[in-house]
């Protein structure tokens, strides 16, 4: 299906200037979110078994991935939050158009050490007290007088992370608004190690990394507000809409020109969407409902560039509503 986007492009110019080198090598380059990485890596492994195409998958964080993507260095960008206005502008300046594809759900998970026996759940208000800009909370007793006077070392994603952006938006009310005196890393395994090595430690990251380390960590049920029933992160809670506000969609962003003129990229994305229900579940994330995957597949088939968020972060948006926004 042709779109205005495709008709407006000089095929000869694009192929010669942008994709001549990669076309001969048949390499698909992907980078971005460490949260989405396990899904894309699993898809890449299966795709390469069936196709003579090399797929490279990096994990420099959502922000780091978008920097490369908007410079035209990658074909696909993994993202654990929507593309920002700054990134939209960077892509526009470089002439990069993109197709926004939700591919899974995540239950962003707050964890403590498995030997922490004093906290049973936590509210969003308490999380804000701990993680807000300028917070002076250093030990557990400052959160609740019933807790021990025990140090609380904090571990979290770096500022280039989409998880950092989403958590700060959902908890502190503004993306990137956070205390800075914590141990950051774009590698979620570093955060796992930090909490598992400190009895008083706390961190937050994607659900899959908790599931892979349940012997070392304990997930905290989240109360959306004071007095509300705390809800444990789980696929069931995400699908029921009860794990709020930390349930979120995960994305891949596809370079629209690559999708139009590199058959291997188009084949990879179709393979991704077709196999996502199985592979997303295998790596411990939450697959979209079948109707949503069907809508996303049709959206990719139509090759409609743009974002349904228009550069503004949003918590709780439905996949079908998101796709309808892209004209």
C-alpha positions in Angstrom: 0.0 0.0 0.0 1.5 3.3 -1.0 1.1 6.4 1.1 1.8 10.1 0.5 5.1 9.5 2.3 6.2 6.8 -0.1 5.1 8.7 -3.2 7.1 11.8 -2.1 10.4 9.9 -1.9 12.9 9.6 -4.7 13.7 5.9 -4.6 16.9 6.2 -6.5 18.2 9.0 -4.2 17.3 7.2 -1.0 18.8 3.9 -2.0 22.0 5.4 -3.3 22.5 7.9 -0.4 21.2 6.1 2.6 20.9 2.3 2.2 23.4 1.2 -0.5 25.9 -0.2 2.0 23.4 -2.0 4.2 21.5 -3.4 1.3 24.5 -5.4 0.1 25.3 -6.7 3.6 21.6 -7.2 4.7 22.2 -6.0 8.2 19.3 -4.8 10.4 20.6 -2.4 13.1 18.6 -2.0 16.3 19.4 -0.1 19.5 17.6 1.4 22.4 15.8 0.4 25.6 17.4 -2.2 27.9 13.8 -3.0 29.0 12.7 -3.9 25.5 16.1 -5.6 24.7 15.1 -9.1 25.9 12.1 -9.1 23.5 13.9 -7.8 20.5 16.9 -10.1 21.1 14.6 -13.1 21.3 12.9 -12.1 18.0 16.2 -11.5 16.4 17.5 -14.9 17.3 14.5 -16.6 15.9 14.4 -14.5 12.7 18.1 -15.2 12.0 17.4 -18.9 12.1 15.0 -18.5 9.2 16.6 -15.7 7.2 20.1 -15.0 6.0 20.1 -11.6 7.6 22.3 -10.3 10.4 20.4 -8.5 13.1 22.4 -6.5 15.7 20.7 -5.4 18.9 22.2 -2.9 21.3 20.9 -1.5 24.6 22.1 2.0 25.1 18.8 3.1 26.7 15.7 4.6 25.1 17.3 8.1 24.9 20.6 6.8 23.6 18.8 4.6 21.0 16.7 7.6 19.7 19.9 9.6 19.3 21.3 7.0 16.9 17.9 6.4 15.3 17.4 10.1 14.5 20.9 10.3 13.0 19.9 7.5 10.6 22.4 5.0 12.2 19.8 2.4 13.1 16.8 0.9 11.3 14.7 0.2 14.5 14.8 1.8 17.9 13.6 -0.1 21.0 11.7 2.2 23.4 10.2 1.9 26.9 8.4 5.2 26.5 7.1 7.3 23.6 9.4 9.4 21.5 9.8 12.9 23.0 9.3 16.2 21.3 13.0 16.9 21.3 13.6 13.5 19.6 10.7 14.2 17.1 12.4 17.5 16.2 15.8 15.8 15.8 14.4 13.1 13.5 12.5 15.8 11.5 15.7 17.9 11.1 17.5 14.8 9.8 14.7 13.8 7.5 13.9 10.6 9.4 10.3 9.5 9.5 9.3 6.6 11.8 6.4 4.2 12.4 5.5 3.8 16.1 4.6 0.2 17.0 3.5 -0.9 20.5 4.7 -4.5 21.0 4.0 -5.5 24.6 3.1 -4.3 28.1 5.4 -4.0 31.1 4.7 -3.9 34.8 7.4 -1.5 35.9 8.4 -3.1 39.2 9.7 -1.7 42.5 11.9 -4.1 44.3 13.7 -4.6 47.6 16.1 -7.2 48.9 14.6 -10.6 49.6 15.7 -10.3 53.2 13.8 -7.1 53.7 11.1 -8.3 56.1 9.6 -4.9 57.3 7.9 -3.4 54.2 4.9 -5.3 52.8 3.7 -2.8 50.2 4.2 0.8 49.2 2.0 3.7 47.9 2.7 6.1 45.1 2.8 8.9 47.7 5.6 7.0 49.6 7.5 6.4 46.4 7.3 10.1 45.6 8.6 10.9 49.1 11.6 8.7 48.4 12.3 9.6 44.7 11.1 13.2 44.4 13.7 15.9 43.5 15.4 17.1 46.6 14.3 14.2 48.7 16.2 13.8 52.0 15.1 10.3 52.7 18.1 8.2 53.5 16.7 5.4 55.6 13.5 3.4 56.0 12.4 5.0 59.3 12.0 8.3 57.4 9.4 6.6 55.2 7.4 5.0 58.1 8.2 5.3 61.8 7.4 1.6 62.1 10.3 0.7 59.9 13.9 0.2 61.2 16.4 3.0 61.2 18.2 1.2 58.3 20.1 2.8 55.4 18.2 2.8 52.1 20.7 2.8 49.2 18.8 3.5 45.9 19.4 2.1 42.5 17.7 3.2 39.3 17.9 3.7 35.5 20.1 6.4 34.1 18.6 9.6 32.8 18.8 8.3 29.2 16.4 5.5 30.1 12.8 5.4 29.1 12.1 3.6 32.4 13.5 6.6 34.2 11.2 8.9 32.2 8.1 6.9 32.7 8.6 6.3 36.4 9.3 10.0 37.1 6.2 11.0 35.1 4.0 8.4 36.8 5.3 8.9 40.4 6.6 12.4 40.6 4.3 14.0 38.0 6.9 15.2 35.6 9.2 13.3 33.3 12.9 13.4 34.4 12.0 15.0 37.8 14.0 12.9 40.3 16.5 13.0 43.1 20.0 12.5 41.6 21.8 11.0 44.6 21.2 7.3 43.7 23.2 4.8 41.8 22.2 4.9 38.1 22.8 2.4 35.3 21.5 1.7 31.9 22.1 -2.0 32.6 19.3 -3.4 34.6 21.4 -6.3 35.8 23.6 -3.7 37.6 20.5 -2.5 39.5 19.6 -6.1 40.3 23.1 -6.7 41.8 22.9 -3.4 43.7 19.7 -4.4 45.6 20.6 -8.0 46.0 23.8 -6.9 47.7 22.1 -4.4 50.1 19.5 -5.6 52.6 18.0 -2.0 52.7 18.3 -1.4 49.0 15.5 -0.3 46.6 15.3 -0.1 42.8 12.8 0.0 39.9 13.0 -1.6 36.5 11.1 -3.7 34.0 9.1 -6.7 35.2 11.2 -9.3 33.2 14.3 -8.5 35.2 12.4 -9.1 38.5 11.0 -12.4 37.2 14.6 -13.5 36.3 15.8 -12.7 39.8 13.0 -13.6 42.2 15.3 -15.6 44.3 17.3 -12.4 45.2 14.6 -9.7 45.1 11.0 -9.1 46.4 8.5 -7.0 44.4 6.4 -4.5 46.3 2.7 -4.3 45.7 1.8 -0.7 44.7 -1.1 1.3 46.1 -2.2 3.9 43.6 -3.1 6.2 46.5 -3.2 6.2 50.3 -5.8 3.7 51.5 -6.1 1.9 48.1 -5.5 -1.8 48.0 -1.9 -2.6 47.0 -1.5 -4.6 43.8 1.4 -6.9 42.9 2.9 -6.5 39.5 1.8 -9.4 37.3 0.5 -10.1 33.7 -3.0 -10.6 35.1 -3.0 -7.2 36.9 -1.7 -5.4 33.8 -4.4 -6.9 31.6 -7.1 -6.2 34.2 -5.9 -2.6 34.4 -5.4 -2.7 38.2 -1.6 -2.3 38.3 -1.6 1.5 38.2 0.1 3.8 37.4 3.2 1.6 36.6 1.7 -0.6 33.8 3.0 0.8 30.5 3.3 -0.1 26.8 6.6 -0.9 25.2 7.5 0.1 21.6 9.7 -0.4 18.6 10.1 2.6 16.2 10.8 1.6 12.6 12.6 3.9 10.2 9.8 4.4 7.6 12.2 4.6 4.6 13.9 1.3 5.7 10.6 -0.4 6.0 9.6 0.8 2.5 12.8 0.0 0.7 14.7 -2.6 2.7 12.7 -5.9 2.3 14.6 -7.5 5.2 13.5 -4.7 7.6 9.9 -5.1 6.5 10.2 -8.9 6.9 11.7 -8.6 10.3 9.0 -6.3 11.6 6.2 -8.6 10.3 8.0 -11.5 11.9 8.3 -9.5 15.1 4.5 -8.8 15.3 3.6 -12.3 14.3 5.7 -13.9 16.9 5.4 -11.3 19.7 2.6 -13.0 21.5 4.8 -16.1 22.1 8.2 -14.5 22.6 7.0 -11.6 24.8 5.6 -14.2 27.2 8.7 -16.3 27.1 10.9 -13.4 28.2 8.5 -12.6 31.0 6.7 -9.5 29.7 3.0 -9.1 28.9 1.7 -9.7 25.4 -0.9 -7.3 24.0 -4.4 -8.7 23.4 -4.9 -10.4 20.0 -7.1 -7.5 18.8 -4.3 -5.0 19.6 -1.7 -7.0 17.7 -4.0 -7.1 14.8 -4.5 -3.4 14.9 -0.7 -2.8 15.2 -0.1 -5.1 12.2 -2.6 -3.2 10.1 -1.0 0.0 11.2 2.5 -1.2 10.0 1.0 -2.5 6.8 -0.4 1.0 6.1 3.1 2.5 6.9 1.7 5.5 8.6 4.6 7.6 10.0 4.3 9.6 13.2 3.5 9.2 16.9 0.2 9.0 18.7 1.6 10.9 21.6 2.8 14.0 19.7 5.8 14.4 22.0 3.8 14.5 25.2 4.2 11.6 27.8 0.9 10.0 28.8 0.1 7.4 31.4 -2.7 4.8 30.8 -3.4 5.3 27.1 -5.0 2.4 25.2 -3.2 0.9 22.2 -6.2 1.1 19.8 -6.8 4.8 20.8 -3.1 5.5 20.2 -3.1 4.1 16.7 -6.3 6.0 15.8 -4.5 9.3 16.6 -1.9 8.9 13.9 -3.4 10.3 10.7 
